[in-house]
């Protein structure tokens, strides 16, 4: 049962990474397309894209930390602690 539990957490971690990668990719693609259309606004576009990218990475990192905490709590509960 414990390996199944850790397997589900591993699937969750994979989904976190894939979701964050897709989100960052879409942001970067939209920014590159916007800069290609209007090169004079590159500084403003880059500045406007950076904050959501940082927030997206932060959410992904927090989700991974929570998943590891869930694993550690499950291992601790299985050990009887």
SULDA-V300786 format. One line per field, one symbol per residue. phi: phi as a letter, one per 20 degrees, with the letter a starting at -180 (. if undefined). burial: # if it has 24 or more other C-alpha atoms within 12 Angstrom, else .. A space follows every 50 residues. Layout:
BEGIN
phi = ???
burial = ???
END
This chain:
BEGIN
phi = .ffffffffffffffffffffffffffffffffffffcffdfffffffef ffffffffffffffffffffffffffffend
burial = ........#...#..##..#...#..#...#.............#...#. ..#..##..#...#..#...#..........
END
